[in-house]
Amino acid sequence: MQTPESNSAAPNAQFICLTCQRGAEPALKKEMAKRRPDFRFSYSRPGFVTFKLPRLMSTEDRLALDVRALGAIFARSCAHSIGRVADKNADPNEFDLNRAVERVWELARAAFETRDAPKIARLHVYERDRFDVGTRGFEPGLTDYAFEVHRALYGAAHDSFRSSFGPNADRLDAPGDPGEVCLDVAIVERNEFHVGFHRVSDAHSRYPGGLFPLALPTDAASRAFLKFEEGLRWADFPIGIGSRCVDIGASPGGGSQALLARGAEVLGVDPAEIDPRVLVNPNFTHLRGKINQLKRKLFRKSRWFLTDMNVAPDYTLDALEEIVNRDDIAARGLLFTLKFFEWKLADNIPEYIARVKSWGFNHVKARQLQFNRQEIMIAALKKPFYR
């Protein structure tokens, strides 16, 4: 049996570990080079990238440096490294998991068993994406091996750590509470763990690796349900009972189902057929046709506009702009995807965001979500909204 070894982060250097969609590493590296040119690229594997921080930072400053603070659209999660546990020479089937867990706790004790160190509230264990999204039906999420490692890690926790664990810390898929500090174990290989920490600060950081525990319902019309369910949680729009929404390019209706589940009233715009399971919902109306073919008076009472069209970014933006810039339409918020048929289109993201802001939306954010493919989602809000 091989014995994994641990390596603490060098005292004169600090690193962050970022996960991302497999295939998005070049886009992530490029945006980090633009946004944080003083961060030095260190190491990467598909779906996993690390950077060396430009200077030593206090623990509190590191906790404040998260995905949102980095402004990294293509980063799914961010953990501050305290070391690595690995045996790269071991066959994964011969990897001594129990010994690896001991090594993880050794790193944790060295980092957190001091008087001023933050208390660990829960354990986040996650694997980097093993495949491209959609390959052989692959969807990013928590894996069986992540659950196995979490059980071993939780079971081996010393009382000095266990006493500070939050509610349901024994459940890997239980959401963290804002402000909690999590011990991260990022599984790069089955015999290579990168250990770090982060503070819960937004919807995604509540879950290991920024991975929502979502599964496609058996009655979902399409995968778009997952995309918009995640997007609505991330955007945190006040869409609920009676909210008036427009789903542009709705067919077959998966995205509309995510809205209908919240009690919204949905106008689904598409010349194609809508799934019968969506059509029977009394809060859904199918407007058959393309958005530019329909009378604008149909949308005067609508406040939320969503779209996931399989078209170039400029086409999506043109369609939205033509609607929201009309004086007789009072759009409060937008939630939409921009497809990157070529990765170089990601270079235009600042221009896309600036264009959306020019329509009067003063809160605009973008992210490549867990259930996005080669695309990003943009959430835009007018706040305050008076009409």
C-alpha positions in Angstrom: 0.0 0.0 0.0 1.4 3.4 -1.0 1.5 6.2 1.6 0.5 9.7 0.4 2.6 12.6 1.5 1.6 16.1 2.3 3.3 19.3 1.4 2.4 22.5 3.2 2.3 25.8 1.2 5.6 27.5 1.4 5.7 30.1 4.2 7.0 32.7 1.7 4.4 32.0 -0.9 0.6 31.8 -1.1 -1.5 30.3 -3.8 -5.2 30.2 -4.9 -6.8 27.2 -6.5 -9.6 27.8 -9.0 -11.9 25.3 -10.6 -13.6 25.9 -13.9 -15.4 24.2 -16.7 -13.2 21.7 -18.5 -12.0 23.5 -21.6 -12.4 27.0 -20.1 -8.8 27.1 -18.7 -7.4 29.4 -21.5 -10.3 31.8 -21.0 -9.8 31.8 -17.2 -6.0 32.4 -17.6 -6.6 35.2 -20.0 -9.1 37.0 -17.9 -6.9 36.6 -14.8 -4.0 38.1 -16.8 -6.2 41.1 -17.6 -7.8 41.5 -14.2 -5.0 40.4 -12.0 -1.7 40.8 -13.9 0.3 40.5 -10.7 -1.0 37.0 -10.0 1.4 34.5 -11.5 0.1 31.4 -13.1 1.5 28.3 -11.3 -0.1 25.0 -12.3 -3.1 23.6 -14.1 -5.0 20.5 -15.2 -8.2 20.5 -17.2 -10.8 22.1 -14.9 -8.3 23.2 -12.3 -5.9 26.2 -12.3 -3.6 27.7 -9.6 -2.0 31.1 -9.2 0.7 32.5 -6.9 -0.4 35.6 -5.0 1.8 38.7 -5.5 2.4 39.2 -1.8 1.7 37.5 1.5 -1.7 38.3 2.8 -3.4 37.9 6.2 -5.9 35.1 6.6 -8.7 37.7 6.8 -7.6 39.3 3.5 -7.4 35.9 1.9 -10.9 35.0 3.0 -12.1 38.2 1.4 -10.5 37.2 -1.9 -13.1 35.1 -3.6 -14.5 34.5 -7.1 -16.6 37.7 -6.8 -13.6 39.8 -5.6 -11.4 38.4 -8.4 -14.0 39.3 -11.0 -13.3 35.9 -12.6 -16.3 35.0 -14.9 -14.8 31.6 -15.8 -13.9 30.5 -12.2 -16.4 28.2 -10.6 -14.7 28.2 -7.1 -11.8 29.7 -5.3 -9.8 28.1 -2.4 -6.7 29.4 -0.7 -4.1 26.7 -0.6 -2.6 25.4 2.6 -0.9 22.4 1.0 -1.2 19.3 -1.1 -1.7 15.6 -0.3 -0.6 13.2 -3.0 1.2 10.0 -4.0 1.6 10.5 -7.8 3.4 7.1 -8.0 0.6 5.1 -6.5 -2.0 3.3 -8.5 -5.3 5.0 -7.7 -6.7 1.7 -6.6 -3.8 1.3 -4.1 -4.1 4.9 -2.7 -4.3 4.8 1.1 -7.3 7.1 1.6 -7.3 6.9 5.4 -3.7 8.0 5.5 -4.4 10.8 3.0 -7.2 12.0 5.3 -4.7 12.0 8.2 -2.4 14.2 6.1 -5.3 16.6 5.3 -5.9 17.1 9.0 -2.2 17.6 9.7 -2.3 20.5 7.2 -5.5 21.8 8.8 -4.0 21.7 12.3 -0.9 23.6 11.1 -3.0 26.2 9.5 -5.9 26.6 11.9 -5.0 25.5 15.4 -3.8 28.9 16.5 -5.6 31.3 18.7 -6.5 33.9 16.0 -7.3 31.4 13.2 -10.8 31.2 11.9 -13.0 28.2 12.9 -13.8 25.6 10.3 -17.5 25.2 10.0 -17.8 22.5 7.3 -15.8 20.4 4.9 -16.1 20.9 1.1 -14.8 18.0 -1.0 -15.1 18.1 -4.8 -13.5 16.8 -8.0 -12.5 18.7 -11.0 -14.6 18.0 -14.1 -13.6 14.6 -15.6 -15.2 15.3 -19.0 -16.4 18.2 -21.1 -20.0 19.1 -20.2 -22.3 17.0 -22.3 -19.8 14.3 -23.2 -21.4 11.0 -22.6 -24.1 12.8 -20.7 -21.7 14.3 -18.2 -23.0 17.1 -16.0 -20.7 18.8 -13.4 -21.6 17.8 -9.8 -20.6 16.1 -6.7 -19.2 12.6 -7.3 -19.4 9.3 -5.5 -15.7 9.6 -4.7 -16.2 13.1 -3.3 -18.8 11.7 -0.9 -16.5 8.9 0.0 -13.6 11.3 0.8 -16.0 13.6 2.8 -17.2 10.7 5.0 -13.6 9.7 5.8 -12.6 13.3 6.4 -15.6 14.0 8.7 -15.1 10.7 10.6 -11.5 11.5 11.3 -12.1 15.0 12.5 -10.6 15.8 16.0 -12.9 17.2 18.6 -11.1 20.5 18.4 -12.4 20.9 14.8 -15.7 19.0 15.3 -16.8 21.4 18.0 -16.9 24.3 15.5 -18.7 22.4 12.7 -22.0 24.0 11.6 -25.4 22.3 11.3 -25.4 19.3 8.9 -21.7 19.4 8.4 -21.8 15.6 8.1 -23.7 16.1 4.8 -21.5 17.1 1.8 -24.4 18.5 -0.1 -25.8 20.7 2.7 -25.4 24.4 2.0 -23.1 26.5 4.1 -24.3 29.7 5.8 -22.9 33.1 4.9 -19.7 33.9 6.7 -18.8 30.2 7.5 -15.3 29.2 6.8 -14.9 25.9 4.9 -12.0 23.5 4.6 -11.6 22.7 0.9 -10.3 19.4 -0.5 -10.1 19.7 -4.3 -9.6 16.3 -5.9 -7.4 16.8 -8.9 -6.7 13.1 -9.2 -7.9 10.2 -7.1 -4.5 10.2 -5.5 -3.9 14.0 -5.5 -5.7 16.4 -3.2 -5.2 20.2 -3.0 -6.2 21.5 0.4 -7.4 25.0 1.1 -10.1 27.2 2.6 -12.7 29.8 1.7 -15.5 31.8 3.3 -19.1 31.4 2.2 -20.0 34.7 0.5 -22.5 34.0 -2.3 -24.9 31.3 -3.6 -22.2 29.2 -5.3 -19.7 29.3 -2.5 -22.2 27.7 -0.1 -21.6 24.4 -2.0 -18.4 22.3 -2.5 -16.6 23.5 -5.6 -19.5 25.9 -6.4 -21.6 22.9 -7.5 -25.3 23.1 -6.8 -26.8 19.7 -6.0 -29.3 19.9 -8.8 -30.6 17.1 -10.9 -32.8 17.2 -14.0 -36.4 16.4 -12.9 -38.0 13.5 -14.7 -40.7 15.8 -16.1 -38.3 18.5 -17.3 -38.9 19.4 -21.0 -35.2 20.0 -21.6 -31.8 20.6 -20.0 -32.5 24.4 -20.0 -34.4 23.7 -16.7 -31.0 23.2 -15.0 -29.4 26.2 -16.6 -32.2 28.6 -15.6 -32.7 27.0 -12.2 -29.0 27.6 -11.4 -29.1 31.1 -13.0 -32.1 32.2 -11.0 -30.5 31.1 -7.8 -27.2 32.9 -8.7 -29.0 36.1 -9.9 -31.2 36.2 -6.8 -34.0 37.9 -8.8 -37.2 38.4 -6.8 -39.2 36.3 -9.2 -42.1 34.6 -7.5 -45.8 34.2 -7.6 -47.4 36.5 -10.2 -44.1 37.7 -11.7 -44.5 38.4 -15.4 -41.8 36.9 -17.4 -40.9 36.4 -21.1 -38.9 33.4 -22.2 -37.5 34.2 -25.7 -36.7 31.0 -27.6 -38.6 28.9 -25.1 -39.0 25.6 -27.0 -39.3 23.0 -25.8 -39.9 24.7 -22.5 -37.3 23.7 -19.9 -36.3 27.2 -18.9 -40.0 28.2 -18.6 -40.5 25.3 -16.2 -38.0 26.8 -13.8 -40.0 30.1 -13.8 -43.3 28.3 -13.5 -42.1 26.4 -10.5 -41.7 29.7 -8.8 -45.3 30.7 -9.6 -44.4 33.1 -12.3 -46.6 33.9 -15.3 -44.7 33.1 -18.5 -45.0 34.1 -22.1 -43.0 31.6 -24.1 -41.9 33.0 -27.4 -40.9 30.5 -30.1 -42.0 29.4 -33.6 -41.4 25.8 -32.6 -43.5 23.4 -30.5 -43.6 23.6 -26.7 -43.6 20.4 -24.6 -47.2 19.4 -23.7 -46.2 19.3 -20.0 -45.5 23.0 -20.2 -48.5 23.9 -22.3 -50.9 22.5 -19.7 -49.7 24.9 -17.0 -52.3 27.7 -16.7 -49.6 30.3 -16.1 -47.9 29.6 -19.4 -48.9 31.2 -22.7 -47.2 30.2 -26.0 -46.6 33.1 -28.4 -45.9 31.2 -31.6 -43.4 33.1 -33.7 -40.1 34.9 -33.6 -39.7 37.8 -31.1 -39.3 40.3 -33.9 -42.5 39.2 -35.5 -44.8 39.8 -32.5 -46.6 43.0 -31.5 -44.7 44.7 -28.7 -48.0 45.5 -26.8 -48.0 41.8 -25.8 -45.0 42.5 -23.5 -46.1 45.8 -21.9 -46.9 44.1 -18.6 -43.8 41.9 -18.5 -41.0 42.8 -16.2 -38.5 39.9 -16.6 -37.0 38.8 -19.9 -35.0 35.6 -20.3 -33.4 33.9 -23.2 -31.2 31.0 -24.1 -31.0 31.1 -27.9 -28.5 29.1 -29.8 -27.2 32.1 -31.8 -24.2 34.4 -31.9 -23.9 36.9 -29.0 -24.7 40.0 -31.1 -28.0 38.4 -32.3 -29.1 37.8 -28.7 -28.2 41.3 -27.7 -29.9 42.8 -30.7 -33.1 40.9 -29.9 -33.1 42.1 -26.3 -32.1 45.7 -27.1 -35.0 46.1 -29.5 -37.4 45.1 -26.7 -36.1 46.7 -23.6 -35.3 50.1 -25.2 -39.0 50.7 -26.0 -40.7 53.4 -23.9 -43.8 51.3 -23.6 -41.9 48.3 -22.1 -40.6 48.5 -18.5 -38.1 45.7 -18.1 -36.8 45.2 -14.6 -34.4 42.4 -15.2 -32.7 40.2 -17.8 -31.2 36.7 -17.5 -29.7 35.4 -20.7 -26.9 33.3 -22.2 -24.3 34.3 -24.7 -22.9 31.5 -26.8 -19.2 31.3 -27.7 -19.0 29.3 -30.8 -15.4 30.4 -30.8 -13.6 31.0 -27.5 -12.1 34.2 -28.9 -15.6 35.7 -28.5 -15.0 35.7 -24.8 -12.6 38.6 -25.4 -15.6 40.7 -26.1 -17.3 40.2 -22.7 -16.5 43.7 -21.4 -18.1 45.2 -24.5 -21.2 43.0 -24.1 -21.6 44.0 -20.5 -21.1 47.7 -21.4 -23.8 47.4 -24.0 -26.3 45.9 -21.5 -25.5 48.7 -19.0 -26.2 51.3 -21.7 -29.8 50.1 -21.7 -30.2 51.4 -18.1 -29.4 48.2 -16.2 -27.1 49.4 -13.4 -26.5 46.0 -11.8 -24.9 43.6 -14.3 -22.9 40.5 -13.7 -21.7 37.6 -15.7 -20.6 34.0 -14.9 -20.0 30.7 -16.6 -22.4 28.6 -14.6 -22.1 24.9 -13.7 -24.7 24.0 -16.3 -23.5 26.3 -19.0 -21.6 24.8 -21.9 -19.4 27.0 -24.1 -21.2 30.1 -23.0 -21.8 32.5 -20.1 -24.9 33.8 -18.4 -25.6 37.5 -17.8 -27.9 38.8 -15.1 -28.9 42.5 -15.4 -31.1 44.4 -13.0 -32.5 47.9 -12.7 -32.3 48.8 -9.0 -34.3 50.6 -7.7 -37.2 49.9 -10.0 -40.1 52.3 -9.9 -42.6 51.2 -12.6 
